[in-house]
Amino acid sequence: MSISSRITQDIEQACHTLKAGGIVGIPTETVYGLAAVALNEEAVSRVFRAKGRPTSHPLIVHLSPQDDIKRWGVLNSTADLIAKTFWPGPLTLLVPRTRLVPDWVTGGRDTVALRIPAHDMTISLLETLNEAVVAPSANRFGRVSPTTAQHVVDDLGDAVDLVLDGGQCAIGIESTIVECTDSSVQILRPGKVSAVEIAKVTGLDISMTDGPSRAPGMLLAHYAPSALVELCDSLTGAQDRLEHYAARGTPAEILHHDDPAIYALSLYDDLRSADLRGSEVVMAVLPPLGGLGAAIRDRLTKAAASH
């Protein structure tokens, strides 16, 4: 099968591929995921190999709205409230795992990351499949996440069996990850669902991440293009740096959007495009803190740390 023919909108074909132990790029509202049936150890191992991802790094289990969430995780009253409020949607819950969940999904941890994605095509796939899937971002580990089906085949080529084309992702950055293992609630990875929104629903103070990596996206370096990403506090500062690089003959460009929603939606495509244009440096203007701004800052800071 040629690489181009791996892109399809045929849900039945994607379902058959997954049931046969294959790995499939699937669309979500956040980014494209690389899916395998969660309880199929060999299929999940193929996901790790295709991405070049350490097997100790935990995966998010993606569920259908019809699935019994409590088969997979132990949700306390706060976790249950968060799930009922924000699912389907761009939020992942990290909760104690049940005996059903294998070590190859959690990296041997006692917790499991769960999400119900808000994408009609993938919900239909999960309902037809009648199985949960793991679905980390469908790209090489540590690199820029994919927001279109073409990005998936560009990154993974022959390593992926099929890509389900659901169009461009609506949000463009990964889900918020919320740890909810006791009476406290902690955001391990910021995303579209903000700490303010979660606090409003739960009535709790929401803290940001601390301690060792225990969920996807917690590594200090991640989401990186080939170009050097340089962080700037203002557009003026970025323009000054652009002049500096121009004087040295170094191909460089500025990454900036006033609207945080457009910034998030465009972020990964902009970073990919900078590489295609041969830019050696990208001056990324940091958005204001709060809401999506916090999530964009997180991704840009980790992209810069990769160099």
N, C-alpha and C positions, 0 to 999 in steps of 0.2 A: 504494500500500500504506500503510495506517495505521501509526502508530508502534507501537501495541500488537501488530499482526499481524507485526511484524518479529521478534518473539521466538518461537523455535521450538526443538524438540528433534530436528529432522529433520537427521541428519548428511548424508544424500544431498543435501538442498536446500542446505546450507551448502557442501558440496563443489562443487556445480554453480555456485553464486554465485562462489566463489573462482576456479574455472577460467575463468569468464567475465570475470574482471578486477575482480570486486567486492571489497568490504571487509566483513569479518564479525567481530563481537564473539565471542570464544571464551573459555570458562572454563579456568582453570588452578588449581592448588592455591594459588597466591599471590594474584594479582588477575586480573581479566578483561583480555585483550589484544585489540587491534584488528588483525586478521590480514589480510594480503595475500600472494599468492604472491611469494616473495622475488626471483625472477628476472624478474618482470613490472614493468618500470620505471614504467609508467603507474599500475598498481594501487598500488605503493608510494608514488608521488607523491600519490595520493588519501589515503593514511594521513596523510602530513604535513599535507595541507591540512585534513583533517577535524579533526585535533588542534590545528592552529595551531602545529605543531612546527617549529623550524628544521631545514632539510635537512642542516645540518652535524652534527646530533646523531645519533650512531650508533644502529642498531636491533639488537635481539636476534633471531637466527635460531632459530626453534623447529623441532626435528627429531623425526621418528618414531624409536622404538628400532630400527626396521629400516633406517634410513638409514645410509649409509656416512659417518660423521662426518669422515673424512679427505678426503672430497671438498671439504669446506668450510674446514677449518682444519688447521694443522700442530700436532699435539699431541706435545710431548716426553714423556718417561717419567713425569714428575710429573703433567702434565696428563692423561695417559692413566689414571693411577692414580686421580686425583680423579674423572674421568668414570665409571670403572667402579664406584667406591664410592658416588657420590651421585646418579647418573642411573638412571632418571628421578627427578627431584626438584628442589627449590627452589634450585638452584645454577647459575650461568651462568659459563662459561669464556671469558675473553678471550685469544685465541691469534693467532699470525700467520695471515693469511688465505691461501687458495689463489687461483689465477687464476680459478676459477669465480665468486668472490664479487665482485659489482659495487660500484662506488663509491657508488651510491645507497643501499646497505645500510650501508656503513661510514662515510659522511661523508667519504670520501676517505682514510681512515686505512689503515695497513698491517695492522691487526688486525681480527678479527671476533669478535663475542660469540655464543656458541652455548649452547643449552639443550635438554634433553629434558624436557618437563613431565610431572608425575605426576598426570595427570587422565585417567581412562578414556575419557571422551567425546572429548576433544581428541586423544588418541592414536589413537582409531578414525578421527577425521576425517583426521589426517595420513596414516594408513596407506591410507585410501580415496583421498585426494587424490594420494598418491604424489609430493608436492612439499613442500619446506620453505616455511615462511611466516615473515615478520617479524610481530612482535606486541607492540608497545609497549602500555602500559596504555591502555585504551579510554576515555579522558577527554580533556578539553581540556588542552593542555600546561601543566604547572605546577600543575594543580589536584588535588583529592583523587582518588585512584585508585578504580576501581569494584570492588566485591566481590560484586555481583549483576548479573544480566542487566538488571534495571530501572534500575540506576545507569547502565548504558551508554546506554540510550535516553534517560534523563533528561539526560545530558550531551551526547550527539551528535545526537539527533533524526534528521532527514532525512539527515544526512551518512553514516550507516551503513546498509548495505543489508540486513543481517540480524544477529540476535544469537542465538547458540547457547546455550540455557539449561541450564547444568550445575549449578544450585543455587548456594548461597553458597560462596565460596572457603573452603577448609579452614584456610589459614594466615592470609591477610588482609593481608600485606605482601609487597613484591616480593622476588625471589630475591637471594641473596648473589651478588655478582659478584667473581670471582677472576681476577686477571691472572696468566697463566702463560706468559710469553714467553721466559724464560731459566731459569737455575737457581734464581732467587728466586720466591717466591709472595707476592702482595700482594692484600689485600682492598680493592676499590674501592668496594663498597657492602655494608654488613652486612645480613644476613638471618637466616633460621632456622638455616642451617648456619653454625656459629660458627668462629672462628679456632682455638679449642681442638680442635674435631672435625677440622679440616683438618690441623692440626699433628700430631695423633695418627696420622692415616693416612699422612702424608708423611714424618714425622720431621724436618720443617723448621721454622725459626722463621717465623711468619707476621706480616708487617708490615701496618699499615693504610695507607690511601691517602695519597699526597702528589702534588704536581705538578698540572698542568693537567687539566681534564676530558677523559677519553678513553673513557668508557663511560656508558650510560644511568644517570641518578640521581645523577651527580656534581656537578650544579649546586648552588650554595650555597642557592638558594631554590627550593622545590618542594613538592608535596603539600599545597597551601594551601587552606583554606576561605575564605569571604568574611570570617568573623569574625577578629579579631585573636587570634593564639595567643600566650599568655604562659607562659613556662616557670617552673615552681616546683620547688624541691628537696624539698619535703615537703608532705604533705596539710595540715598546720597552716598552712604558708605560703600555700597556695592558699585556705584558708578565710579567712585574714586579708585577702587580696586581694579575695575575694568580698564581704566586708563593706565594703571600701573602695568597690567599684563600686556596691553596693547603696545606699550613702549618697549617691552621686552620681546615682542613678536610671538607671544604665547596665545594660542586660540582660547578664548574665554567668553562666557556669556552670563547674563543675569537671569535668575529665576525669581519671579515675583508676581503675585496676584493680590489685588486689594480685597477681593471677596474670598473669605476663608473656604466657602463651599466650592468655588471654582478652583482655588488653590489645591484643595484635597483631591478633587476630581482630576485635575491636570498633572498632579505632582509626579507620578511615576512615568507617565507618558512624556512629560517634559525632560525628565532625567534620561530616559531612553533616547529621546530625540537629540539631546546634547551629545551623547556618544556617537550617534549616527552622523552628526555634523562634524565630528572630529574635535570637539571642544576638549581641552585638557583641564580646564577649571570651570566650575559653575559656582558663581556667587549667589547663594540662596539667602534672600531677605526673610528673616524670621517674622512670622505674623504675630499679632498681639496674643497674649495669653488668654486662656478661657475658651471653652467650647472646643470647636474644631482646631483652633489655634494651638492648643496644648498638644493635640495629636500630631499636627503637622510639624511642630517643633521637635517632638519626640522622633519622628521619622528622619528629619533632616539632621538632627544631632547624631543619630546612629549612622546615617550615611556618611557624615563627615568623619566620624570616628574610625570608619573602616580604612581610612588612609593614614 
